[in-house]
């Protein structure tokens, strides 16, 4: 039981990292597009 919970937690952490990475990438591209428009 404990091992499965640990694995599930690890998977959630991986998912959160992926979501954070994607959101940062999205924000980065939006900011880049805005700066290019200003330039």
Helices and strands as residue ranges (DSSP letters): H 2-38
